[in-house]
């Protein structure tokens, strides 16, 4: 029985000592927390040179982001162009199959002319006529020195507002190629005549 009483005393002493140690540890953590929350740092204002450098870094980062976005957009555009080309190729194949049975050319319902001083056409196809209505669509074009069309938009002298005719005319105008010239940029026009079905 004496042996058990000694164990009880040891256990009781250990519990009291542990409680005191944990209390002191908790008290010291509370004091350190108060010191940490009360501490502050005084930051000096940035100089004009530092502000300029920071602004230049932000502009460079924005340009890099824009270039990355432009490259990904260019990839998406290339994919869209590829899809449009494949669709147009399929439509042309179907149209060619239909017209070869009828023995009439696929562009019999459309004609094209252009106005571009001192330039000759290299590639200027009459559009394949897929729209229901007819009309005259005039497309203003900007051509570079290699003869490629860099910009195409509808002229107000067009006789139709039909979106199908406009889209077809712009698509064919953008694919037109003319002879080379010394001028870096030249403005002209292409006129498409669509006969109604």
C-alpha positions in Angstrom: 0.0 0.0 0.0 2.9 2.4 0.7 4.2 1.7 -2.8 0.9 2.8 -4.3 0.9 6.1 -2.2 4.4 6.9 -3.5 3.1 6.6 -7.1 0.1 8.8 -6.4 2.4 11.5 -4.9 4.7 11.3 -7.9 1.8 11.5 -10.4 0.2 14.4 -8.5 3.6 16.3 -8.5 4.1 15.6 -12.2 0.7 17.0 -13.0 1.2 20.2 -11.0 4.7 20.7 -12.6 3.3 20.1 -16.1 0.5 22.6 -15.5 2.9 25.2 -14.3 5.2 24.7 -17.3 2.4 24.9 -19.8 1.1 28.1 -18.1 4.5 29.7 -18.3 4.9 28.7 -21.9 1.4 30.1 -22.8 2.3 33.4 -21.0 5.6 33.7 -22.9 3.8 33.1 -26.3 1.2 35.7 -25.4 3.9 38.3 -24.7 5.8 37.5 -27.9 2.5 37.8 -29.9 1.9 41.3 -28.4 5.5 42.3 -29.3 5.0 41.1 -32.9 1.7 42.8 -33.4 3.1 46.1 -32.0 6.2 46.1 -34.2 6.1 48.3 -37.4 8.5 49.4 -40.1 8.9 52.8 -41.5 9.2 52.7 -45.3 10.8 55.5 -47.1 9.0 56.9 -50.2 10.3 55.9 -53.6 12.4 58.2 -55.5 11.5 59.5 -59.0 14.1 57.2 -60.6 12.7 54.2 -58.8 9.2 55.1 -59.9 10.3 55.5 -63.5 12.1 52.1 -63.4 9.0 50.5 -61.9 6.8 52.1 -64.6 9.1 50.8 -67.3 9.1 47.3 -65.9 5.2 47.4 -65.8 5.2 48.5 -69.5 7.6 45.8 -70.5 5.5 43.2 -68.7 2.3 44.5 -70.4 4.0 44.3 -73.8 5.2 40.8 -73.2 1.7 39.8 -72.1 0.3 41.5 -75.2 2.8 39.7 -77.4 1.9 36.4 -75.7 -1.8 37.1 -76.2 -1.2 38.2 -79.8 0.7 35.0 -80.5 -2.0 32.8 -79.0 -4.7 34.9 -80.9 -2.6 34.5 -84.1 -2.6 30.7 -83.5 -6.4 30.8 -83.0 -6.8 32.9 -86.1 -4.6 30.6 -88.1 -6.8 27.7 -87.0 -10.0 29.6 -87.8 -8.6 30.5 -91.3 -7.7 26.9 -91.8 -11.2 25.9 -90.9 -12.7 28.5 -93.2 -10.4 27.5 -96.0 -11.5 23.8 -95.6 -15.1 24.8 -95.5 -14.7 27.0 -98.6 -12.8 24.2 -100.3 -15.7 21.8 -99.6 -18.3 24.2 -100.8 -16.2 24.8 -104.0 -15.9 21.1 -104.5 -19.7 20.7 -104.2 -20.3 23.7 -106.4 -17.9 22.4 -109.0 -19.5 19.0 -109.0 -23.0 20.6 -109.5 -21.8 23.0 -112.2 -19.9 20.3 -114.1 -23.2 18.5 -114.5 -24.8 21.6 -115.8 -21.8 22.6 -118.0 -21.8 26.2 -116.7 -18.9 27.9 -114.9 -19.3 28.3 -111.1 -18.9 32.1 -111.3 -21.3 32.6 -114.2 -23.5 34.7 -111.9 -20.7 37.1 -110.8 -18.1 39.3 -112.4 -15.2 41.4 -111.0 -13.3 44.6 -112.0 -10.6 46.6 -110.2 -9.1 50.1 -110.0 -5.5 50.2 -108.9 -3.2 52.6 -110.8 -0.1 51.0 -112.6 -0.8 47.5 -111.2 -1.8 44.3 -113.0 -3.9 41.6 -111.5 -2.0 38.4 -110.5 -4.9 36.6 -108.7 -8.3 38.2 -108.9 -11.0 35.5 -109.1 -14.7 36.2 -109.6 -16.4 35.0 -106.5 -18.4 31.8 -106.4 -22.0 33.0 -106.1 -23.7 31.4 -103.1 -26.1 34.2 -102.1 -29.8 34.6 -103.0 -29.8 38.3 -104.0 -27.8 40.3 -106.4 -26.1 43.7 -106.5 -22.9 45.7 -106.9 -20.4 45.5 -104.0 -17.5 47.9 -104.1 -14.6 47.0 -101.7 -11.9 49.6 -100.9 -8.5 47.9 -100.7 -5.0 48.8 -99.4 -2.2 47.0 -101.2 1.4 46.7 -100.1 4.5 46.8 -102.3 4.4 43.0 -102.9 0.9 43.3 -104.2 -0.9 41.7 -101.3 -4.1 43.2 -99.9 -3.5 44.4 -96.3 -6.9 45.9 -95.7 -10.4 45.6 -97.2 -13.6 47.4 -96.3 -16.9 48.2 -98.0 -17.3 51.4 -100.0 -20.6 53.4 -99.6 -21.2 53.3 -103.4 -22.2 49.6 -103.1 -25.8 49.0 -104.3 -26.6 46.3 -101.8 -26.5 45.9 -98.0 -26.9 42.1 -98.1 -24.4 40.7 -95.6 -23.9 37.5 -97.6 -22.7 39.6 -100.6 -20.6 41.8 -98.4 -18.9 38.9 -96.7 -18.2 37.1 -100.0 -16.8 40.3 -101.6 -14.5 41.1 -98.7 -13.2 37.5 -98.5 -12.4 37.4 -102.2 -10.9 41.0 -102.0 -8.5 40.0 -99.2 -7.2 37.0 -101.2 -6.6 39.2 -104.4 -2.9 39.6 -105.4 -1.6 42.3 -107.7 1.8 43.0 -109.4 4.7 44.4 -107.3 5.3 48.2 -107.2 7.7 50.6 -105.5 4.9 52.2 -103.4 4.8 50.8 -99.9 1.0 51.4 -99.7 -1.5 52.0 -102.4 -5.3 52.4 -102.2 -7.7 51.2 -104.8 -10.9 49.3 -105.2 -12.4 46.1 -106.4 -16.0 46.0 -107.7 -18.0 42.7 -107.6 -21.2 42.4 -109.7 -23.6 39.7 -108.5 -26.6 38.8 -110.7 -29.7 37.8 -108.7 -30.8 34.2 -109.1 
